[in-house]
Amino acid sequence: MVHRPLRTASAVTLTVLALLAAALPAHADERPVVIRIYDIATGDAEGRAAALRLVAAMMADAGVTVDWRDCSRGGDAHPCRTVRGAHDLVVRIMPAYVPRAGETPREHDAEGDLHLGFAAVDPDGHSNVMATLYYDRVLHVARRAGLDASDLLGRAMAHEIGHLLLRVPGHNRSGLMRAIWTDAELTQNRRDDWTFTDAERLRLQLQVAARQVVFESD
């Protein structure tokens, strides 16, 4: 009984999003989402490229095309001489997490207790252009779970980009946008754990199409 209203609400949400998506211009998906990557942590162009390919595949699965600008040292677009477009997104890979004022750093965080990245989200979409990944934490969790660091970096990056495009700070109960990733989930590598939900896919397509309208009005 408890779950039935939740399923009904979910179905209504999907229906509304699907109707909105169907009303979008046919050419709304022609312009890819441009993302500038600034890796000042890994020093590993090959590993970074592998992570970017994984992110692109995860976004493509949701119907979103990504156009990367690798502005990292050694990246194919370094040093990104062109001016950043008004609608470009930015992803930074920082060497280490820096505790906020008054926060006590912990050496041995519990499983699922480490934030691998952060995206400041403005629901109105006026300033949510940048996400940050903490490479020390990515390495720590990857080693603990026995996972390739580039795979975990890609998943974390896709999660934060999801926040930027979905324009929602909260998390889902399942899929890529859930709040906690356990070591068991990381190693089991179930496909549903690393994809957007149906509702998120539709919302992503809707938001990207809305960006397209803004492009054309600029």
N, C-alpha and C positions, 0 to 999 in steps of 0.2 A: 504493500500500500504506500509506503514512504517513497518508493522509487518511481511510481507511476507518474505523479505530477512532475517530477524532474525530467522524465523522458518526454512528457507532453510539452513542457517548456522548451526543451532542446529541439524538438521537432518544429515547434512554432518559429524558433530562432532561425533554424536552417531554411524554413520556407520563406521567411521574410528576406533573408540574405540572398537566397536564390532568385527571388523576384527582382530584387534590386540589381543583382549582377546581370540578370537577363535584360534589364533596361539600359545597360551601359552601351556606349557606342561600340560598334564592331571592331574598331581599330584601337580600342583602349589599351590593349596589351602589346602594342607594337614598340613602345619605348621601354627599354629595360631600366631597372633600378640601378643607378650608378653608385658604386660604393668604393670609396678610397680607403685603402688599407695602409696603415703606418705601423710597421713592425720594428720596434726599437728594442726587442728583447731576445728573439730566438737566434738571429744570425744564421738561420737555416732556410735558404730560399726554396730548396726542394721540399722540405717539410711544410713550409708555409703554402706552397703551391698545391700540395696534396690536401691541406685543410680547406683552401679556397675551392678546389674542385668538389669536395664533399659538400660544402655549403651550397654551392651552385646547384648540385644535384638535389639537395633537400628542398631548396626553394623552387626548383623546376617542378618537383613532384607536387608542389602546391600551386602551380600555374604561374609562377613569378620568374622572370628572367633577370639575371644579375649580370651587370657589366662591370668588371673589376678594374680599378686603377691601382696597381701595386706601387705605392709611393715609398716603399721601404728601401733602405740601402740595398742595392743589388736587385731591386724589383724592376720589372720590365717598363714601368712608367717613372722610375726614379729620375730626377727629383720632383716630378709632377709640376712642371713649370707653368702649366696652364692654371688659370684662376679656378678655384673650386666653384662648381655650379651651385646656384641657389638651392637646388633640390637634391644635391648629392648627399649621400650618407657617409659617415666617417667611422671606421673601426680602428681603435688603437690596441696594440698588444704591448702592454707595459711589463717591465721586468719583474716587478713585485708589487704586492698589495701594500698600501700605506695606510696604517690604522688612522681612523679619525681622531680628533682631539678628545681625550678622555677615554679612548678605547684601549683595552689591554690586549696586545697580541698574544695568541695562543700557539704554542709549538705543536701540540698534538690535538688537532680538532677531531671531533667525532665524525663518523661516516655521515656524509650528506650535510655536514655543518659548514662547509666552506663555500663561500660565494666565489665562483670562478670569474664572474664579470659583472658588469653593471651598465644599465642603459637608463638615462634620465628621460622620462617620458612626459611629454606635454600632450594631453588629450586633444588639444586643438591643433596639434601638429605644427606649431610655429617655431619650436626650437628643439624638437627631439631629433637631432641629426647625428649624435655621436654615441657610440658604445665603446666600452673599455673592457679588455680581457687582462687577467693577471696571470702571467706565464709561470711564476713560481708555484701558484696554486694548481694550475693545469698540470704541471710536471709532478707535483706531489700526489695528486689524486690519480693520475695516469699510472704512476709507479705502484701505488698502493693497490690499484685494481688490475694491474698487469695489462694495461691498455696502451696502444700506440699514442704518443702525445699528440701527433697531428690529427688523429681521429677525434680525440677529446676536444682539442682546440676547435676543430670544425663544428662539432656539435654545440659547444658553448657559444661560438660565434653566431651560428644559426639561431640559437635561442635569443641572444641579445638583439640581433637584427629583427627577429620576430616581434620583439617588444617595440622597436622603433616603427615598424610598418603597421602593426596592429594598433598602436597608440593606446595600449592598455598596460598599466604597471603590474597588475595582478597576475596570478598563475592559474593554470588549469589543473584538474585532478589527474589528468593522464596525458600521454604524448610528450612531444618535445618541450612544450611550454609548462610542464609541471615544475613545482618548486624544488623538489628534492630528488637527486639522482643517487641511488645507492650503488655500492660497489658491485653488488650482484646484478643489478640492472645494466650496469656498464659492461660487464663481462658477458652476460647472456645475449646482449645485442639483439633484442627482439625488435623487429621493424617498427611495430606500433609505438614503441617507446621513443623513437627518433623521427617521428613524422608529426605534422600538424593535424589536428582533428578536422573533421569535415566542416564544422562551423568556422574554424580558424582559416581554412583554405578559402572559403567564400569571402570571409572578411578581408583577407589579404588581397584577393583579386579586386574587391570593391575599393579598398584603400589605394591600391596601385592605379586603378582606373581613375580615381578621383585626382591623384597626382597628375595623371595625363591631362585631365581637363585644365588643371592649374598651369601646366606647361604651355598649353595652347593659348591660354589667356594672358601669359606674360609677354 
